[in-house]
Amino acid sequence: MAITAKPKVSETALPEADIQALINKGGSVANQGKKEQDLSKPQLLQLRLDRELLASIDALIHRRKVKIPRHTWILEALHEKLDREIQSEK
């Protein structure tokens, strides 16, 4: 075990009274992720799909006359599914 000398107090250190004043001042409570969400901004989502499903999606996109991004195709599919689910509830 190494033995070291006691650390010396730096001359640039704040006076103890200033340190205590800062501690006693306190602050606001930390935000715990319950802030209001801005619904106008898209929410990022990580989606895990197997390679076979992606290959099937890509094959369908490739057959289209007008190519669209995979992301757009997945969004369209989600909206179609949501519409069907909503219609079946009525």
N, C-alpha and C positions, 0 to 999 in steps of 0.2 A: 504494500500500500504506500502510495506516494504521499509525502507530507509537503504541504505548501504553506507559505506565509499567509497570515490573515490579510484579506484584501484591504487596501487603503481607501479611505473615503476620498472621492474625487473632489477637487476644488470647485468643479463646475456643477456639482450636485445641488439640487434645490434644497432650501431650508426645510426642516421637518414640518414647520407650520404650513408651508405652501402645499406640501404633499398631503397633509391631513385635510386641508381645506378642499383640495381637489377630490379626495375620497369622500368627504362628507357632502360635497355638492351633489353627488349621485348623478343620475341620468334617467333616460327613458327606458321603459321595459323593451327588451329585444322583441322584434317582430318574429312571430312563430309561424310564418307562412300563411296566415289567415287574412292576408290583405285582400281587398276587393279585386276581383279579376276583371280585366278589360275584355269584354266579350267581342269587341271588334277585331281583336288580334287573334290570329290562328294559334292554337295550342300545339306545341311540338309533341310528337308521339313517335315512339320507336316501335316498329312493327316487325315481327320475325315471321318470315314465310319460308317454307321449304323450297328448294331449288326447282322441284318438279312443278309446283304451283306457279312460280315465277316464269318458268319456261312456257307453261300453257298460256299465261297472260301475254307474254311477249309474242307468242305465235299468233294469238288473236289480233294483237296490235299490228303485227307485221302484215297481216292480210287486209287491213283497212286501206282504202284508197288514200285517205288523208291520215297521215301518221300523227299520233298524239303521244305525249309522254306517259310512261307507266303510272306515274303519280295521278295524272288526270283520269286515266282509265279506272284506277282503284277508287278515286273519289266518286266517279259516276256510278260504279258498282255499289258503293256504300249508300248513295242517295237512292238508287233504285230499290235496294233492300229496305231502307227506312220507309220509303213510300208504300211498299207492299205491306210491311208490318203495320203501318198506320191505317191503311185501308182495311186490313183484316180485323182490326179492333173495332171498327165502326159497325 
